[in-house]
Amino acid sequence: MSDINSQKNPPMEEMDVLERRVSELISLTEQLSRENKALRTQQENWSVERAKLIEKNELAKSRVESMIGRLRALENG
């Protein structure tokens, strides 16, 4: 009888270890998925902010060029 028990225990222990590892992998996968989603959202937010800053920069550049043009016109006028 002890031979049968000793033969059953190691595979059960291995199954328990395997089950724990699979559970840990599932948890890790879920965590990484949440982090990935958060990073993608953050990346999208940064892209939107970058586009707004580029637009503001272009507007400022246009205004400065316009002022320079008016100053030159006053100098020549």
Sine and cosine of phi, psi and omega as CSV:
sin_phi,cos_phi,sin_psi,cos_psi,sin_omega,cos_omega
0.00,0.00,-0.60,0.80,-0.04,-1.00
-0.92,0.38,-0.51,0.86,0.06,-1.00
-0.90,0.44,-0.65,0.76,0.01,-1.00
-0.91,0.41,-0.71,0.70,0.02,-1.00
-0.90,0.44,-0.67,0.74,-0.02,-1.00
-0.93,0.38,-0.49,0.87,0.03,-1.00
-0.98,0.21,-0.50,0.87,-0.03,-1.00
-0.99,0.16,-0.56,0.83,-0.08,-1.00
-0.90,0.43,-0.76,0.65,-0.01,-1.00
-0.85,0.53,-0.71,0.70,0.04,-1.00
-0.89,0.46,-0.59,0.81,0.03,-1.00
-0.92,0.39,-0.66,0.75,0.05,-1.00
-0.89,0.45,-0.66,0.75,0.04,-1.00
-0.89,0.45,-0.63,0.78,0.04,-1.00
-0.90,0.43,-0.65,0.76,0.04,-1.00
-0.89,0.46,-0.69,0.72,0.03,-1.00
-0.89,0.46,-0.71,0.70,0.01,-1.00
-0.88,0.47,-0.68,0.74,0.01,-1.00
-0.88,0.47,-0.68,0.73,0.03,-1.00
-0.89,0.45,-0.67,0.74,-0.01,-1.00
-0.91,0.42,-0.66,0.75,0.03,-1.00
-0.90,0.45,-0.67,0.74,0.04,-1.00
-0.88,0.48,-0.67,0.74,0.04,-1.00
-0.89,0.45,-0.65,0.76,0.02,-1.00
-0.91,0.41,-0.64,0.77,0.05,-1.00
-0.89,0.46,-0.71,0.70,0.03,-1.00
-0.88,0.48,-0.70,0.71,0.00,-1.00
-0.90,0.44,-0.67,0.75,0.02,-1.00
-0.88,0.48,-0.68,0.73,0.03,-1.00
-0.90,0.44,-0.67,0.74,0.02,-1.00
-0.89,0.45,-0.72,0.69,0.00,-1.00
-0.90,0.44,-0.59,0.81,0.04,-1.00
-0.90,0.44,-0.69,0.72,0.04,-1.00
-0.89,0.45,-0.69,0.72,0.01,-1.00
-0.90,0.44,-0.66,0.75,0.01,-1.00
-0.88,0.47,-0.69,0.72,0.02,-1.00
-0.89,0.46,-0.68,0.74,0.01,-1.00
-0.90,0.44,-0.66,0.75,0.01,-1.00
-0.92,0.40,-0.61,0.79,0.04,-1.00
-0.91,0.41,-0.64,0.77,0.04,-1.00
-0.90,0.44,-0.70,0.71,0.02,-1.00
-0.89,0.46,-0.66,0.75,0.02,-1.00
-0.88,0.47,-0.67,0.74,0.03,-1.00
-0.89,0.46,-0.68,0.74,0.03,-1.00
-0.88,0.47,-0.67,0.74,0.03,-1.00
-0.90,0.43,-0.61,0.79,0.00,-1.00
-0.91,0.42,-0.67,0.75,0.03,-1.00
-0.90,0.43,-0.71,0.70,0.00,-1.00
-0.89,0.46,-0.65,0.76,0.02,-1.00
-0.88,0.48,-0.69,0.72,0.01,-1.00
-0.88,0.47,-0.66,0.75,0.03,-1.00
-0.90,0.44,-0.67,0.75,0.00,-1.00
-0.92,0.40,-0.62,0.79,0.04,-1.00
-0.90,0.44,-0.67,0.74,0.02,-1.00
-0.89,0.46,-0.69,0.72,0.03,-1.00
-0.90,0.44,-0.64,0.77,0.01,-1.00
-0.90,0.45,-0.69,0.73,0.02,-1.00
-0.90,0.44,-0.63,0.77,0.03,-1.00
-0.90,0.43,-0.70,0.71,0.02,-1.00
-0.89,0.45,-0.67,0.74,0.02,-1.00
-0.88,0.48,-0.69,0.73,0.02,-1.00
-0.88,0.47,-0.68,0.74,0.00,-1.00
-0.91,0.41,-0.67,0.74,0.02,-1.00
-0.89,0.45,-0.70,0.72,0.02,-1.00
-0.89,0.46,-0.61,0.79,0.04,-1.00
-0.91,0.42,-0.69,0.73,0.02,-1.00
-0.89,0.45,-0.67,0.75,0.02,-1.00
-0.88,0.48,-0.67,0.75,0.03,-1.00
-0.88,0.47,-0.67,0.74,0.01,-1.00
-0.93,0.38,-0.62,0.78,0.05,-1.00
-0.89,0.45,-0.66,0.75,0.03,-1.00
-0.90,0.44,-0.62,0.79,0.01,-1.00
-0.91,0.42,-0.62,0.78,0.03,-1.00
-0.92,0.39,-0.61,0.79,0.03,-1.00
-0.90,0.44,-0.64,0.77,-0.07,-1.00
-1.00,0.09,-0.28,0.96,-0.14,-0.99
-0.98,0.20,0.00,0.00,0.00,0.00
